[in-house]
Amino acid sequence: MKESEKYNSLALQAKRDEWKKTKCTIIINGRNDKKSRKIINLLVNSPKGIVFLKSIDTYVISKSDEKVFEMMNTIVEEVWEDIVVRVVIDNAANYKVVG
């Protein structure tokens, strides 16, 4: 593991420990890249600030309500289901169906 990866892993673990105490909100923000692919940015918000978690290319996923639900469920489980208070998403129709 590279030094920067080790640092990021430790920093994220410190945030996860904080989220256990304060709970958190997942923010899913969609956008299109230069090639018109649908990209979502995953952020986690807590009283101590916002943390960028990752970006996902959802070009294929965004076409299916079931796939969108599976993706969102995986994200919540990854952050830890017990500490997620809410999920804030953009207003795309397929995300509304999943909500």
C-alpha positions in Angstrom: 0.0 0.0 0.0 1.3 3.4 -1.0 2.0 6.0 1.8 -0.8 8.3 0.5 -3.3 5.3 0.4 -2.3 4.5 4.0 -2.9 8.1 5.1 -6.2 8.3 3.3 -7.3 5.0 4.9 -6.4 6.2 8.4 -8.1 9.6 7.8 -11.3 7.8 6.6 -11.3 5.5 9.6 -11.1 8.5 11.9 -14.1 10.0 10.1 -16.0 6.7 10.4 -15.4 6.7 14.1 -16.8 10.2 14.3 -19.8 9.2 12.3 -20.6 6.5 14.8 -21.1 9.2 17.4 -22.7 12.0 15.4 -24.5 10.0 12.6 -24.2 11.2 9.0 -26.0 12.1 5.7 -25.0 10.6 2.3 -25.1 13.1 -0.5 -25.4 11.8 -4.1 -24.8 14.4 -6.7 -25.1 13.5 -10.4 -23.5 15.1 -13.4 -22.5 14.4 -16.9 -18.8 14.3 -17.9 -17.4 15.6 -21.2 -18.5 12.4 -23.0 -22.0 12.7 -21.6 -21.6 9.7 -19.2 -23.6 10.0 -16.0 -21.2 10.3 -13.1 -22.3 10.5 -9.4 -20.2 11.9 -6.6 -20.7 10.4 -3.2 -20.2 12.6 -0.2 -20.7 12.1 3.5 -21.8 15.0 5.6 -21.6 15.2 9.4 -21.3 18.0 12.0 -17.5 18.0 11.4 -17.8 18.6 7.6 -18.2 16.9 4.3 -16.0 14.1 3.1 -15.7 13.0 -0.6 -16.1 9.2 -0.7 -15.8 8.4 -4.4 -17.3 8.9 -7.9 -19.1 6.2 -9.8 -19.8 6.0 -13.6 -23.5 5.2 -13.6 -24.2 5.2 -17.3 -25.5 1.7 -17.4 -26.9 1.7 -13.8 -29.0 4.8 -14.3 -31.1 3.2 -16.9 -32.7 0.7 -14.4 -34.6 1.6 -11.2 -33.6 -1.8 -9.7 -29.9 -1.2 -10.4 -30.1 2.3 -9.0 -31.7 0.9 -5.8 -29.0 -1.8 -5.6 -26.2 0.9 -6.0 -27.7 3.1 -3.3 -28.2 0.2 -0.9 -24.6 -0.8 -1.4 -23.5 2.8 -0.7 -25.5 3.0 2.6 -24.1 -0.4 3.7 -20.6 0.7 2.8 -20.9 3.8 5.0 -22.7 1.7 7.7 -26.4 1.4 7.7 -26.8 2.1 11.4 -25.2 5.6 11.2 -26.8 7.0 8.1 -29.6 9.4 9.0 -30.7 10.3 5.4 -29.7 10.1 1.8 -29.9 13.3 -0.2 -30.1 12.8 -4.0 -30.6 14.9 -7.1 -34.1 14.9 -8.6 -33.7 12.6 -11.5 -36.8 10.5 -12.1 -35.2 7.1 -11.5 -33.7 8.3 -8.2 -37.2 9.5 -7.1 -38.7 6.0 -7.9 -36.0 4.4 -5.7 -36.7 6.8 -2.8 
